[in-house]
């Protein structure tokens, strides 16, 4: 499987994504510079990695959303291609209006780096097909602006269509503000577009694919994608 991973000035998780896809999963993972105008031929998946693109100036992800490669990523998604935005990648997808809402500074106004628990809210997607609804994952976060926000009408519409994929939770799966590290609305940690092929999430599954780094729950995402594409 061929995966394209765009790199922007300030990206710092692109190598983590390349390692997870290439070394761990055995996929054909290719780095793509943000000024490129086209994804590699045969691309089946795009992962927009975490980091601090353009130093988070203006707004996190706002400048990167205007990079040349984003036009082809939008085309790819419009044609049904799978796109995952992780952390800064989620911010970029929101700024590019490929996903609704925005990521604001954490409620604490502090950078947060720790493992969190996520509850899967939407099984059966291209990104979650190997998982069961309600499954609990332990995945690391590392962000200063992960406070997902959306106007009330938009939030209600997102919830009604099943657009929330992951929520922050306790180790037992309880949803409460106490278990939401950044103040995100409704404990939202990850969402998907209406078509079901563009996923944005703040936690870092690419950092949870080997026991040596603390756990392998991130593999559930990668194995779900692999299982779905193997059927195409």
PESUL-V101986 format. One record per residue. N is the residue number from 1. PHI is phi in degrees with one decimal (none if undefined). PSI is psi in radians with two decimals (NA if undefined). NEAR is the number of other C-alpha atoms within 8 Angstrom. Layout:
BEGIN
n=(N N)
phi=(PHI PHI)
psi=(PSI PSI)
near=(NEAR NEAR)
END
This chain:
BEGIN
n=(1 2 3 4 5 6 7 8 9 10 11 12 13 14 15 16 17 18 19 20 21 22 23 24 25 26 27 28 29 30 31 32 33 34 35 36 37 38 39 40 41 42 43 44 45 46 47 48 49 50 51 52 53 54 55 56 57 58 59 60 61 62 63 64 65 66 67 68 69 70 71 72 73 74 75 76 77 78 79 80 81 82 83 84 85 86 87 88 89 90 91 92 93 94 95 96 97 98 99 100 101 102 103 104 105 106 107 108 109 110 111 112 113 114 115 116 117 118 119 120 121 122 123 124 125 126 127 128 129 130 131 132 133 134 135 136 137 138 139 140 141 142 143 144 145 146 147 148 149 150 151 152 153 154 155 156 157 158 159 160 161 162 163 164 165 166 167 168 169 170 171 172 173 174 175 176 177 178 179 180 181 182 183 184 185 186 187 188 189 190 191 192 193 194 195 196 197 198 199 200 201 202 203 204 205 206 207 208 209 210 211 212 213 214 215 216 217 218 219 220 221 222 223 224 225 226 227 228 229 230 231 232)
phi=(none -98.9 -120.4 -106.7 -125.4 -71.3 -116.8 -111.0 -58.3 102.5 -62.7 -136.9 -118.3 -64.6 -71.2 -62.4 -66.8 -62.4 -65.9 -61.5 -76.3 -83.6 -74.9 -85.6 -87.0 79.0 -85.7 -85.6 -99.1 -125.4 -80.8 -128.6 -68.0 -62.4 -86.2 -64.9 -99.4 -146.9 -72.7 -58.7 -57.0 82.4 -60.4 -112.3 -150.3 -117.5 -116.6 -90.2 -82.9 -80.5 141.6 -135.6 -54.7 54.2 66.5 60.7 -67.0 70.7 -152.3 -59.1 85.2 -67.0 -76.0 -59.4 -62.2 -97.9 -64.1 -53.5 -64.4 -66.4 -64.5 -76.5 -65.2 -63.8 -59.4 -57.4 -66.8 -62.0 -91.7 97.6 -65.8 -84.7 -131.1 -121.3 -112.2 -111.6 57.6 -58.5 -63.4 -63.3 -59.9 -63.6 -61.7 -68.7 -66.3 -82.0 60.7 -89.4 -137.2 -79.1 92.5 -150.9 -108.3 -97.9 -56.0 -53.0 -55.6 -79.0 61.2 -124.3 -69.3 -120.4 -137.8 -168.1 -78.1 -131.0 -104.1 -123.0 -109.1 -74.2 -99.3 -135.5 -86.8 83.1 -85.7 -57.9 -96.2 -133.7 -62.5 -89.3 -109.2 -112.4 -55.6 88.2 -61.5 -102.4 -118.4 -111.8 -135.6 -78.0 -119.6 -159.6 -158.0 -107.7 -133.2 -121.6 -81.8 -66.5 -139.1 -159.1 -61.2 -58.5 -63.8 -66.5 -64.5 -63.6 -67.1 -60.9 -65.5 -65.0 -89.4 73.8 -80.3 -87.9 -98.2 -130.2 -126.9 -68.7 -154.1 -79.7 -62.3 -94.9 95.9 -76.8 -99.6 -160.8 -56.9 -63.0 -102.9 -98.2 -70.8 -121.7 88.7 -55.5 -56.8 55.4 66.9 -73.4 -113.8 -162.6 -135.1 -134.5 -75.4 -64.6 -73.6 88.0 -121.8 -126.7 -113.5 -123.5 -148.0 -80.5 -64.0 -107.6 -65.5 -68.7 -96.0 -130.7 -122.9 -144.1 -60.0 -62.4 -100.1 113.8 159.9 -126.8 -65.5 -65.0 -62.6 -57.7 -65.9 -65.6 -69.6 -64.6 -63.2 -60.0 -64.2 -69.4 -70.3 -69.3 -90.3 -75.3)
psi=(2.36 2.20 2.33 2.29 1.75 2.50 2.25 2.80 2.08 -0.13 2.45 0.10 0.14 -0.65 -0.56 -0.76 -0.71 -0.71 -0.81 -0.77 -0.76 -1.04 -0.68 -0.87 -0.34 0.37 2.90 1.59 2.20 2.31 2.42 2.10 2.50 -0.38 -0.06 2.57 -0.10 2.55 2.73 2.54 2.43 0.16 2.29 -0.30 2.42 2.26 2.00 1.99 3.01 3.06 -2.67 1.15 2.26 0.52 0.29 0.39 2.67 -1.32 2.65 2.15 -0.14 -0.73 -0.73 -0.57 -0.31 0.01 2.61 -0.68 -0.43 -0.49 -0.70 -0.53 -0.69 -0.76 -0.80 -0.81 -0.71 -0.45 0.13 0.04 2.64 2.28 2.27 2.23 2.13 2.17 -1.89 -0.54 -0.65 -0.79 -0.74 -0.76 -0.66 -0.74 -0.54 0.01 0.52 -0.27 2.63 2.75 -3.00 2.78 2.00 2.95 2.54 2.56 -0.59 -0.19 0.44 2.60 2.37 2.25 1.83 2.93 2.48 2.89 2.46 2.49 2.25 2.13 -0.37 1.75 2.96 0.06 2.95 -0.49 -0.13 0.23 -0.41 -0.01 2.92 2.52 2.34 -0.07 2.45 2.28 2.58 1.99 2.49 2.64 2.74 1.58 2.77 -0.31 1.36 0.24 1.56 2.32 2.61 2.55 2.79 -0.76 -0.73 -0.67 -0.75 -0.70 -0.70 -0.80 -0.73 -0.59 0.07 0.58 -0.19 2.13 -0.74 2.49 2.59 2.51 3.09 3.04 -0.38 -0.04 0.16 2.36 2.11 2.69 -0.52 -0.40 0.07 1.88 -0.35 -0.01 0.17 2.44 2.30 0.40 0.44 2.19 -0.30 2.47 2.92 2.69 3.01 -0.59 -0.41 0.33 0.05 2.00 2.36 2.34 2.52 -0.72 2.80 1.55 -0.48 -0.24 0.09 1.00 0.03 2.45 -0.56 -0.41 0.15 -0.09 2.92 0.34 -0.38 -0.39 -0.44 -0.69 -0.86 -0.68 -0.55 -0.79 -0.79 -0.75 -0.68 -0.80 -0.44 -0.30 -0.22 NA)
near=(7 11 14 15 15 14 12 10 8 9 12 9 9 14 7 9 13 13 9 12 14 11 9 8 8 7 10 9 11 10 10 11 9 11 7 9 8 6 11 8 4 5 11 10 11 13 14 15 17 13 10 13 14 11 8 10 8 6 7 15 16 14 12 10 11 8 10 10 14 10 9 11 11 9 8 10 12 7 6 8 10 11 13 14 18 15 17 16 15 15 15 14 14 13 11 10 7 10 12 9 9 10 12 9 10 14 8 5 7 7 9 9 8 7 8 10 13 15 13 15 10 12 11 9 8 10 10 14 13 10 11 9 8 8 8 11 10 10 15 13 12 11 10 10 11 13 13 13 10 10 7 6 6 9 9 8 8 10 9 7 7 8 12 13 13 14 15 15 16 10 7 6 11 7 10 8 8 5 10 11 9 11 11 13 9 6 14 12 14 12 13 13 12 6 6 9 12 14 14 16 14 13 11 14 12 10 13 16 14 9 8 5 8 7 11 9 11 15 11 10 11 11 9 14 12 9 10 10 7 6 5 4)
END
